[in-house]
Amino acid sequence: MRVAGLVLAAGSGSRLGRPKATVEVGGVRLVDRSVAVLAAGGPEPVFVVVGAAAVGHVDALVVHNDQWRTGMGSSLRAGLAAISTYDRTVAPRDAVVILLVDHVEVAPECVGRVMAATAAGARVAVATYDGVRGHPVVLRRDDWPEVISSAQGDSGARDFLTRHAETVVEVPCEDIGSNADVDTPADLAAARALH
């Protein structure tokens, strides 16, 4: 399978007090960490959607979301549209692996696991941590139009996943990472303490 990677990194980080993409943990910006995790897990190429902050150089194809203030849904739409445009010049991607920029404990091996579940026939594959769904999420290309039409506000692909719950394959990843994210200054301090 040909799989692209997609990092959603456009938000302003309202609860954190600054855009998460440019925050550093262990001396590495969260945007660079997320891109590296996806790239090491196998997707190619990796796209990153930015908006609230300029990120400068990043080892990914950068997509600017002018509508980032409306929520994560607009970033998901922008990213999938950019991959579709890119695919007109190369062999189309069969699926996309989506990762949020603030999920600092996702391992490349988990990216590989969700991709393997998709290659084995899963329509949608979602990483779980102790039974709780998290990221990354893999969506097959055939579903992108429906995901784009339903991605509003901060729901991202949530509405799509709810409508098609019977097709979602959960992939346990708690043995190699966690679903910890960086939403608040306390979360950031905890992440920095681990790195």
C-alpha positions as CSV (number, residue, x, y, z in Angstrom):
1,M,0.0,0.0,0.0
2,R,1.0,3.6,-0.7
3,V,0.3,5.6,2.5
4,A,0.8,9.3,3.2
5,G,1.4,10.8,6.6
6,L,-0.5,13.8,7.8
7,V,0.3,15.9,10.9
8,L,-2.3,18.4,12.1
9,A,-0.4,21.3,13.6
10,A,-2.4,24.4,12.8
11,G,-4.0,25.4,16.1
12,S,-3.1,28.3,18.4
13,G,-2.9,26.1,21.5
14,S,-5.4,28.3,23.4
15,R,-5.1,26.2,26.7
16,L,-1.4,26.1,26.4
17,G,-1.0,29.8,25.7
18,R,1.0,29.4,22.4
19,P,0.9,27.3,19.2
20,K,1.9,23.7,20.0
21,A,3.8,23.2,16.7
22,T,6.7,25.4,17.8
23,V,6.9,24.2,21.4
24,E,10.0,22.2,22.3
25,V,10.1,19.0,24.3
26,G,13.6,17.5,24.8
27,G,15.0,20.2,22.5
28,V,12.8,19.2,19.6
29,R,9.8,21.1,18.3
30,L,6.6,19.2,18.5
31,V,6.0,19.6,14.7
32,D,9.5,18.0,14.0
33,R,8.9,15.2,16.5
34,S,5.5,14.3,14.9
35,V,6.9,14.4,11.4
36,A,9.8,12.2,12.4
37,V,7.5,9.7,14.1
38,L,5.4,9.4,11.0
39,A,8.4,9.2,8.6
40,A,10.0,6.5,10.7
41,G,6.8,4.5,10.8
42,G,6.6,4.2,7.0
43,P,4.2,6.8,5.4
44,E,5.6,8.7,2.5
45,P,5.4,11.5,1.9
46,V,4.5,13.3,5.1
47,F,2.4,16.4,5.0
48,V,2.0,18.9,7.9
49,V,-0.9,21.4,8.1
50,V,0.1,24.7,9.8
51,G,-1.8,27.9,10.5
52,A,-1.5,29.8,13.7
53,A,2.3,29.8,13.7
54,A,5.0,29.9,11.0
55,V,7.1,26.8,11.5
56,G,10.0,27.6,9.1
57,H,11.8,24.6,7.8
58,V,10.3,21.2,8.5
59,D,11.1,17.9,6.7
60,A,7.6,17.5,5.3
61,L,5.3,19.0,2.6
62,V,3.8,22.0,4.3
63,V,0.1,22.9,3.8
64,H,-1.1,26.3,5.2
65,N,-4.7,26.3,6.5
66,D,-6.0,29.9,6.3
67,Q,-9.2,28.7,8.2
68,W,-7.3,27.2,11.2
69,R,-9.4,29.3,13.6
70,T,-12.5,27.3,12.7
71,G,-11.0,24.1,14.3
72,M,-9.2,20.9,13.5
73,G,-11.8,19.9,10.9
74,S,-10.6,22.6,8.5
75,S,-7.0,21.3,8.9
76,L,-8.1,17.7,8.2
77,R,-9.9,18.9,5.0
78,A,-6.9,21.0,3.9
79,G,-4.5,18.1,4.4
80,L,-6.6,15.5,2.6
81,A,-7.1,18.0,-0.3
82,A,-3.4,18.6,-0.5
83,I,-2.6,14.9,-0.6
84,S,-5.2,14.5,-3.4
85,T,-3.6,17.3,-5.4
86,Y,-0.1,15.8,-4.9
87,D,-1.4,12.5,-6.0
88,R,-2.3,13.9,-9.4
89,T,1.4,14.0,-10.2
90,V,2.4,10.6,-8.8
91,A,0.9,7.2,-8.0
92,P,-2.1,7.9,-5.7
93,R,-1.9,7.1,-2.0
94,D,-4.2,4.3,-0.9
95,A,-4.5,5.6,2.7
96,V,-3.4,8.3,5.1
97,V,-2.0,8.1,8.6
98,I,-3.1,11.0,10.7
99,L,-1.3,12.2,13.8
100,L,-2.0,15.3,16.0
101,V,1.1,17.5,16.7
102,D,0.6,17.4,20.5
103,H,0.7,13.6,20.9
104,V,4.3,13.3,22.2
105,E,4.4,9.6,23.2
106,V,3.3,8.0,19.9
107,A,6.0,5.6,18.7
108,P,6.9,4.9,15.1
109,E,6.1,1.2,15.7
110,C,2.5,2.2,16.4
111,V,2.4,3.9,13.1
112,G,3.6,0.7,11.5
113,R,1.0,-1.3,13.4
114,V,-2.0,0.8,12.2
115,M,-0.7,0.7,8.7
116,A,-0.3,-3.1,8.9
117,A,-4.0,-3.4,10.0
118,T,-5.0,-1.3,7.0
119,A,-2.9,-3.4,4.6
120,A,-4.6,-6.5,6.1
121,G,-8.0,-5.1,5.1
122,A,-9.2,-2.8,7.8
123,R,-11.3,0.1,6.5
124,V,-10.2,2.3,9.4
125,A,-7.4,1.5,11.9
126,V,-7.1,3.4,15.2
127,A,-4.4,3.1,17.8
128,T,-5.6,2.3,21.3
129,Y,-4.0,2.7,24.7
130,D,-5.4,0.6,27.5
131,G,-8.6,0.3,25.5
132,V,-9.0,4.0,24.8
133,R,-8.9,5.2,21.2
134,G,-6.3,7.7,20.3
135,H,-3.8,8.4,17.5
136,P,-2.6,7.6,14.9
137,V,-5.6,6.9,12.8
138,V,-5.5,5.4,9.3
139,L,-8.2,6.3,6.7
140,R,-8.5,4.6,3.3
141,R,-8.7,6.9,0.3
142,D,-12.2,5.8,-0.6
143,D,-13.5,7.4,2.6
144,W,-11.7,10.8,2.2
145,P,-14.7,12.5,0.5
146,E,-17.0,11.5,3.3
147,V,-14.5,12.5,5.9
148,I,-14.0,15.9,4.2
149,S,-17.7,16.6,4.1
150,S,-18.2,15.8,7.8
151,A,-15.0,17.3,9.3
152,Q,-16.3,20.4,11.0
153,G,-15.1,22.4,14.0
154,D,-12.8,20.4,16.3
155,S,-14.5,17.0,15.5
156,G,-11.9,16.0,12.9
157,A,-12.9,12.5,11.7
158,R,-14.9,11.7,14.9
159,D,-18.3,11.9,13.2
160,F,-17.1,9.6,10.4
161,L,-15.7,7.1,12.9
162,T,-19.0,7.2,14.8
163,R,-21.1,6.5,11.7
164,H,-18.9,3.6,10.7
165,A,-18.0,2.2,14.1
166,E,-18.4,-1.4,12.9
167,T,-15.5,-0.9,10.4
168,V,-13.0,0.5,12.9
169,V,-10.2,-1.9,13.8
170,E,-8.6,-1.0,17.1
171,V,-4.8,-1.6,17.3
172,P,-3.3,-1.8,20.8
173,C,-0.2,0.3,21.3
174,E,0.1,0.8,25.0
175,D,3.1,-1.5,25.2
176,I,5.1,1.0,23.1
177,G,3.7,4.4,23.9
178,S,0.8,6.4,25.2
179,N,-1.9,8.8,24.1
180,A,-0.5,11.6,26.3
181,D,-1.0,15.0,24.7
182,V,0.2,18.5,25.5
183,D,-2.9,20.7,26.1
184,T,-1.9,22.7,29.1
185,P,1.2,24.1,30.8
186,A,1.0,21.1,33.3
187,D,0.9,18.7,30.4
188,L,4.0,20.4,28.8
189,A,5.9,20.2,32.1
190,A,5.1,16.5,32.4
191,A,6.2,15.8,28.8
192,R,9.5,17.7,29.4
193,A,10.1,15.8,32.6
194,L,10.0,12.5,30.5
195,H,12.3,13.8,27.8
